[in-house]
Amino acid sequence: MPDPQKTFMLSAGGTGGHLFPAEALATALLKRGHKVVIVTDKRGHAFKSLGDNVPVHCVRAATLKPGILSKITAVFNMGMGILQGLCLVLKYRPHVTVGFGGYPSFPAVFAAQILGRKTLLHEQNAVLGKANAVLLRLATAVGASAEKTISLEKNPKVTITGNPVRAPIIALRDQPYPAHNGETVILITGGSQGANILSDVIPAATNLLPPEIRAKIRLMHQARAETLDAVEKTYAQNGTKADVAPFFPDMAKRLAATHVFIGRSGASTVTEMAVVGRPAIFIPLPGHADQQQLHNTKTLVEAGGAWVVQQADFTPEYLAQKIREFVENPAILADAAQKAHGCGRPDATAYLADLAEKTAG
């Protein structure tokens, strides 16, 4: 017998790594007959897919940046966001407020905690994020994607749920790894922030390939707008078959045809590669003190389903050698795909929805 209808307030914003799991949970809770309210920032357009019956509210939020004026502005905006969050929690009286990490999720979850209401945190990364770390003490429960999330070890509030993935991606899990048929298809994305390093290194790597190897690859390269012309020009000059665009709206379709992925290792990206079973070369975002993206790759790399290379070592020479290995011995990729598939958690959305219902009581 399904649980009676409850109200869940989902707080997420910023990058796709936070938005996509929230969207997946919202869809699952709606299918179970619950009411969902979304609290996000100005980048929360992903929630439009949930329909007109789901209220979507934008609140102010900010992260601390260098400079006195920037800090004062950030504190003001976060304070205003918390006030907005208080009003929304009092208006909807959610049974549980679910936060997905990142500074845009903070105001509504903190507001719920101030009012003594139940809160559930979800951590997508293998390292506890700063916003969730601040909210952890007063959280009712925590869902973690990774078995050994750093700073959450042995915490009694934690349940391992995995990281929710969008339905179109989940639907690919039972499809077979694509046959090569003489062509290796490579998907390249730099995450929602983009990554100029990919637009520098990958075209240069294709220049280093022998013509007979270059003729056997096809690229789907999601490049930042400012690098688009240069990337397309290089591929056109050296004869590489490539589809270059600033955004791919049909990511599931492209993943279905992909033999190997190259890009950043944000939590959602790593999760999707595991669920679908696609080998990957991950280049973690440098500069994070906690090396969050590097830790995200650990399970997949240790299983043999991916390769990780630091940005300083991600050179045209390195990549040209890897591509040549893949083209000349496609069994390498087929084996890695099978191992990546074994790391996938296709039921993560259901597990997180179960935890949300359990937290609501």
LINURBEL-V740583 format. One record per residue. N is the residue number from 1. RES is the residue in one letter. PHI is phi in whole degrees, 0 to 359 (* if undefined). OMEGA is omega in radians with two decimals (* if undefined). Layout:
# LINURBEL-V740583
n:N res:RES phi:PHI omega:OMEGA
n:N res:RES phi:PHI omega:OMEGA
This chain:
# LINURBEL-V740583
n:1 res:M phi:* omega:-3.09
n:2 res:P phi:293 omega:3.08
n:3 res:D phi:297 omega:3.05
n:4 res:P phi:297 omega:-3.07
n:5 res:Q phi:300 omega:3.07
n:6 res:K phi:231 omega:3.13
n:7 res:T phi:252 omega:3.12
n:8 res:F phi:241 omega:3.07
n:9 res:M phi:260 omega:-3.12
n:10 res:L phi:254 omega:-3.08
n:11 res:S phi:245 omega:-3.11
n:12 res:A phi:201 omega:3.09
n:13 res:G phi:197 omega:3.09
n:14 res:G phi:83 omega:-3.02
n:15 res:T phi:274 omega:3.11
n:16 res:G phi:300 omega:3.13
n:17 res:G phi:300 omega:3.06
n:18 res:H phi:264 omega:-3.05
n:19 res:L phi:289 omega:-3.04
n:20 res:F phi:297 omega:3.08
n:21 res:P phi:298 omega:3.11
n:22 res:A phi:294 omega:3.10
n:23 res:E phi:298 omega:3.13
n:24 res:A phi:296 omega:3.13
n:25 res:L phi:295 omega:3.13
n:26 res:A phi:302 omega:3.13
n:27 res:T phi:299 omega:-3.13
n:28 res:A phi:294 omega:-3.13
n:29 res:L phi:293 omega:3.09
n:30 res:L phi:297 omega:3.12
n:31 res:K phi:295 omega:3.12
n:32 res:R phi:274 omega:3.05
n:33 res:G phi:91 omega:-3.13
n:34 res:H phi:267 omega:3.07
n:35 res:K phi:260 omega:-3.11
n:36 res:V phi:236 omega:3.03
n:37 res:V phi:238 omega:-3.11
n:38 res:I phi:253 omega:3.00
n:39 res:V phi:240 omega:-3.02
n:40 res:T phi:212 omega:3.04
n:41 res:D phi:248 omega:-3.03
n:42 res:K phi:294 omega:3.14
n:43 res:R phi:265 omega:-3.06
n:44 res:G phi:275 omega:-3.11
n:45 res:H phi:293 omega:-3.12
n:46 res:A phi:299 omega:-3.05
n:47 res:F phi:281 omega:3.10
n:48 res:K phi:299 omega:-3.12
n:49 res:S phi:292 omega:-3.11
n:50 res:L phi:282 omega:3.08
n:51 res:G phi:101 omega:-3.05
n:52 res:D phi:286 omega:-3.11
n:53 res:N phi:278 omega:3.13
n:54 res:V phi:254 omega:3.11
n:55 res:P phi:296 omega:3.10
n:56 res:V phi:238 omega:-3.10
n:57 res:H phi:241 omega:3.07
n:58 res:C phi:262 omega:3.10
n:59 res:V phi:237 omega:3.10
n:60 res:R phi:285 omega:3.07
n:61 res:A phi:201 omega:-3.12
n:62 res:A phi:196 omega:3.03
n:63 res:T phi:246 omega:-3.11
n:64 res:L phi:287 omega:3.11
n:65 res:K phi:238 omega:-3.14
n:66 res:P phi:301 omega:3.09
n:67 res:G phi:105 omega:-3.10
n:68 res:I phi:298 omega:-3.11
n:69 res:L phi:297 omega:3.13
n:70 res:S phi:297 omega:3.13
n:71 res:K phi:294 omega:3.12
n:72 res:I phi:297 omega:3.13
n:73 res:T phi:296 omega:-3.13
n:74 res:A phi:296 omega:3.13
n:75 res:V phi:298 omega:3.11
n:76 res:F phi:298 omega:-3.11
n:77 res:N phi:296 omega:3.13
n:78 res:M phi:293 omega:3.08
n:79 res:G phi:298 omega:3.09
n:80 res:M phi:297 omega:3.12
n:81 res:G phi:297 omega:3.12
n:82 res:I phi:296 omega:3.07
n:83 res:L phi:299 omega:3.08
n:84 res:Q phi:297 omega:3.11
n:85 res:G phi:297 omega:3.10
n:86 res:L phi:301 omega:3.13
n:87 res:C phi:297 omega:-3.12
n:88 res:L phi:290 omega:3.12
n:89 res:V phi:295 omega:3.11
n:90 res:L phi:293 omega:-3.14
n:91 res:K phi:288 omega:-3.03
n:92 res:Y phi:265 omega:-3.12
n:93 res:R phi:45 omega:-3.11
n:94 res:P phi:295 omega:3.04
n:95 res:H phi:292 omega:3.09
n:96 res:V phi:214 omega:2.97
n:97 res:T phi:254 omega:-3.05
n:98 res:V phi:253 omega:3.12
n:99 res:G phi:251 omega:-3.07
n:100 res:F phi:249 omega:3.07
n:101 res:G phi:81 omega:-3.06
n:102 res:G phi:84 omega:-3.05
n:103 res:Y phi:299 omega:3.11
n:104 res:P phi:293 omega:-3.13
n:105 res:S phi:277 omega:-2.98
n:106 res:F phi:295 omega:-2.99
n:107 res:P phi:304 omega:-3.07
n:108 res:A phi:291 omega:-3.14
n:109 res:V phi:293 omega:3.12
n:110 res:F phi:297 omega:3.10
n:111 res:A phi:299 omega:3.11
n:112 res:A phi:298 omega:3.13
n:113 res:Q phi:292 omega:3.09
n:114 res:I phi:301 omega:-3.11
n:115 res:L phi:274 omega:3.07
n:116 res:G phi:74 omega:-3.11
n:117 res:R phi:262 omega:-3.07
n:118 res:K phi:290 omega:3.10
n:119 res:T phi:226 omega:3.09
n:120 res:L phi:236 omega:3.08
n:121 res:L phi:257 omega:2.99
n:122 res:H phi:238 omega:3.13
n:123 res:E phi:251 omega:-3.10
n:124 res:Q phi:280 omega:-3.02
n:125 res:N phi:272 omega:3.14
n:126 res:A phi:277 omega:3.06
n:127 res:V phi:231 omega:-3.14
n:128 res:L phi:301 omega:-3.13
n:129 res:G phi:285 omega:-3.05
n:130 res:K phi:296 omega:-3.12
n:131 res:A phi:297 omega:3.13
n:132 res:N phi:295 omega:3.12
n:133 res:A phi:297 omega:3.13
n:134 res:V phi:291 omega:-3.07
n:135 res:L phi:276 omega:-2.98
n:136 res:L phi:300 omega:-3.01
n:137 res:R phi:301 omega:-3.09
n:138 res:L phi:262 omega:3.14
n:139 res:A phi:289 omega:3.10
n:140 res:T phi:284 omega:-3.10
n:141 res:A phi:207 omega:-3.14
n:142 res:V phi:223 omega:3.00
n:143 res:G phi:254 omega:-3.11
n:144 res:A phi:242 omega:3.13
n:145 res:S phi:280 omega:-3.03
n:146 res:A phi:259 omega:-3.13
n:147 res:E phi:300 omega:-3.08
n:148 res:K phi:236 omega:3.12
n:149 res:T phi:292 omega:-3.11
n:150 res:I phi:297 omega:-3.09
n:151 res:S phi:83 omega:3.06
n:152 res:L phi:241 omega:-3.11
n:153 res:E phi:301 omega:3.06
n:154 res:K phi:63 omega:3.07
n:155 res:N phi:281 omega:-3.06
n:156 res:P phi:294 omega:3.14
n:157 res:K phi:280 omega:-2.95
n:158 res:V phi:272 omega:2.96
n:159 res:T phi:237 omega:3.11
n:160 res:I phi:279 omega:-3.11
n:161 res:T phi:251 omega:-2.91
n:162 res:G phi:84 omega:-3.08
n:163 res:N phi:251 omega:-3.13
n:164 res:P phi:302 omega:-3.12
n:165 res:V phi:236 omega:-3.13
n:166 res:R phi:300 omega:-3.07
n:167 res:A phi:305 omega:-3.14
n:168 res:P phi:299 omega:3.10
n:169 res:I phi:284 omega:3.11
n:170 res:I phi:304 omega:-3.09
n:171 res:A phi:297 omega:-3.13
n:172 res:L phi:276 omega:-2.98
n:173 res:R phi:300 omega:-3.08
n:174 res:D phi:271 omega:3.07
n:175 res:Q phi:278 omega:-3.12
n:176 res:P phi:291 omega:3.03
n:177 res:Y phi:300 omega:-3.01
n:178 res:P phi:294 omega:3.05
n:179 res:A phi:293 omega:-3.09
n:180 res:H phi:286 omega:-3.14
n:181 res:N phi:52 omega:3.08
n:182 res:G phi:81 omega:-3.09
n:183 res:E phi:220 omega:3.08
n:184 res:T phi:259 omega:-3.09
n:185 res:V phi:263 omega:-3.07
n:186 res:I phi:241 omega:3.09
n:187 res:L phi:259 omega:-3.07
n:188 res:I phi:232 omega:3.01
n:189 res:T phi:219 omega:-3.13
n:190 res:G phi:248 omega:-3.09
n:191 res:G phi:78 omega:-3.07
n:192 res:S phi:293 omega:3.12
n:193 res:Q phi:273 omega:-3.04
n:194 res:G phi:76 omega:3.14
n:195 res:A phi:208 omega:-3.11
n:196 res:N phi:296 omega:-3.14
n:197 res:I phi:302 omega:-3.14
n:198 res:L phi:292 omega:3.13
n:199 res:S phi:285 omega:3.06
n:200 res:D phi:275 omega:-2.97
n:201 res:V phi:279 omega:-2.98
n:202 res:I phi:292 omega:3.05
n:203 res:P phi:301 omega:3.12
n:204 res:A phi:296 omega:3.11
n:205 res:A phi:295 omega:3.13
n:206 res:T phi:294 omega:3.07
n:207 res:N phi:295 omega:-3.10
n:208 res:L phi:274 omega:-3.10
n:209 res:L phi:281 omega:3.00
n:210 res:P phi:298 omega:-3.11
n:211 res:P phi:306 omega:-3.10
n:212 res:E phi:290 omega:3.07
n:213 res:I phi:280 omega:-3.14
n:214 res:R phi:301 omega:-3.13
n:215 res:A phi:290 omega:-3.07
n:216 res:K phi:255 omega:3.09
n:217 res:I phi:238 omega:3.03
n:218 res:R phi:223 omega:-3.07
n:219 res:L phi:253 omega:2.93
n:220 res:M phi:241 omega:-2.93
n:221 res:H phi:247 omega:3.06
n:222 res:Q phi:271 omega:-3.04
n:223 res:A phi:244 omega:3.08
n:224 res:R phi:295 omega:-3.02
n:225 res:A phi:304 omega:-3.07
n:226 res:E phi:288 omega:3.13
n:227 res:T phi:255 omega:-2.99
n:228 res:L phi:302 omega:-3.07
n:229 res:D phi:298 omega:-3.11
n:230 res:A phi:295 omega:3.13
n:231 res:V phi:295 omega:-3.13
n:232 res:E phi:299 omega:-3.11
n:233 res:K phi:297 omega:3.14
n:234 res:T phi:297 omega:-3.14
n:235 res:Y phi:297 omega:3.13
n:236 res:A phi:294 omega:-3.10
n:237 res:Q phi:291 omega:-3.09
n:238 res:N phi:261 omega:3.03
n:239 res:G phi:81 omega:3.10
n:240 res:T phi:282 omega:3.06
n:241 res:K phi:288 omega:-3.05
n:242 res:A phi:209 omega:3.00
n:243 res:D phi:249 omega:-3.06
n:244 res:V phi:244 omega:-3.13
n:245 res:A phi:204 omega:3.10
n:246 res:P phi:285 omega:-3.13
n:247 res:F phi:204 omega:3.07
n:248 res:F phi:250 omega:-3.14
n:249 res:P phi:285 omega:-3.08
n:250 res:D phi:253 omega:-3.02
n:251 res:M phi:299 omega:-3.14
n:252 res:A phi:298 omega:3.13
n:253 res:K phi:297 omega:-3.13
n:254 res:R phi:289 omega:3.09
n:255 res:L phi:298 omega:-3.13
n:256 res:A phi:299 omega:-3.11
n:257 res:A phi:266 omega:-3.00
n:258 res:T phi:280 omega:3.02
n:259 res:H phi:263 omega:3.12
n:260 res:V phi:207 omega:-3.14
n:261 res:F phi:254 omega:3.02
n:262 res:I phi:231 omega:3.11
n:263 res:G phi:169 omega:3.13
n:264 res:R phi:293 omega:-3.09
n:265 res:S phi:239 omega:2.96
n:266 res:G phi:298 omega:-3.02
n:267 res:A phi:302 omega:-3.10
n:268 res:S phi:294 omega:3.13
n:269 res:T phi:298 omega:-3.14
n:270 res:V phi:298 omega:3.14
n:271 res:T phi:298 omega:-3.12
n:272 res:E phi:296 omega:3.11
n:273 res:M phi:297 omega:3.12
n:274 res:A phi:289 omega:-3.12
n:275 res:V phi:298 omega:-3.10
n:276 res:V phi:278 omega:-3.11
n:277 res:G phi:80 omega:3.11
n:278 res:R phi:237 omega:3.08
n:279 res:P phi:295 omega:-3.04
n:280 res:A phi:212 omega:2.87
n:281 res:I phi:254 omega:-3.10
n:282 res:F phi:260 omega:3.05
n:283 res:I phi:242 omega:-3.07
n:284 res:P phi:301 omega:3.08
n:285 res:L phi:297 omega:-3.14
n:286 res:P phi:281 omega:3.03
n:287 res:G phi:98 omega:3.09
n:288 res:H phi:285 omega:-3.13
n:289 res:A phi:299 omega:-3.10
n:290 res:D phi:268 omega:3.12
n:291 res:Q phi:51 omega:-3.07
n:292 res:Q phi:305 omega:-3.07
n:293 res:Q phi:292 omega:3.07
n:294 res:L phi:295 omega:3.13
n:295 res:H phi:295 omega:3.13
n:296 res:N phi:300 omega:-3.05
n:297 res:T phi:277 omega:-2.90
n:298 res:K phi:304 omega:-3.07
n:299 res:T phi:298 omega:-3.10
n:300 res:L phi:293 omega:-3.13
n:301 res:V phi:294 omega:-3.14
n:302 res:E phi:295 omega:3.12
n:303 res:A phi:282 omega:-3.10
n:304 res:G phi:90 omega:-3.10
n:305 res:G phi:263 omega:-3.10
n:306 res:A phi:200 omega:3.03
n:307 res:W phi:240 omega:3.10
n:308 res:V phi:238 omega:3.13
n:309 res:V phi:222 omega:3.11
n:310 res:Q phi:292 omega:-3.04
n:311 res:Q phi:302 omega:-3.14
n:312 res:A phi:295 omega:-3.12
n:313 res:D phi:261 omega:-3.13
n:314 res:F phi:275 omega:-3.07
n:315 res:T phi:251 omega:3.05
n:316 res:P phi:304 omega:-3.14
n:317 res:E phi:295 omega:3.11
n:318 res:Y phi:301 omega:-3.05
n:319 res:L phi:291 omega:3.12
n:320 res:A phi:301 omega:3.12
n:321 res:Q phi:295 omega:-3.14
n:322 res:K phi:296 omega:-3.14
n:323 res:I phi:298 omega:3.13
n:324 res:R phi:297 omega:3.09
n:325 res:E phi:301 omega:-3.10
n:326 res:F phi:294 omega:-3.12
n:327 res:V phi:293 omega:-3.09
n:328 res:E phi:283 omega:3.14
n:329 res:N phi:220 omega:-3.09
n:330 res:P phi:297 omega:3.09
n:331 res:A phi:298 omega:3.09
n:332 res:I phi:301 omega:-3.12
n:333 res:L phi:288 omega:3.14
n:334 res:A phi:298 omega:3.11
n:335 res:D phi:294 omega:3.13
n:336 res:A phi:295 omega:3.12
n:337 res:A phi:298 omega:3.13
n:338 res:Q phi:297 omega:-3.13
n:339 res:K phi:290 omega:3.07
n:340 res:A phi:296 omega:3.14
n:341 res:H phi:302 omega:-3.14
n:342 res:G phi:292 omega:3.13
n:343 res:C phi:269 omega:-3.05
n:344 res:G phi:289 omega:3.06
n:345 res:R phi:240 omega:-3.07
n:346 res:P phi:290 omega:-3.10
n:347 res:D phi:263 omega:-3.06
n:348 res:A phi:300 omega:-3.12
n:349 res:T phi:297 omega:3.13
n:350 res:A phi:296 omega:3.13
n:351 res:Y phi:296 omega:3.13
n:352 res:L phi:290 omega:3.08
n:353 res:A phi:296 omega:3.07
n:354 res:D phi:299 omega:-3.13
n:355 res:L phi:294 omega:3.10
n:356 res:A phi:298 omega:3.11
n:357 res:E phi:296 omega:3.13
n:358 res:K phi:297 omega:3.12
n:359 res:T phi:294 omega:3.12
n:360 res:A phi:294 omega:3.10
n:361 res:G phi:83 omega:*
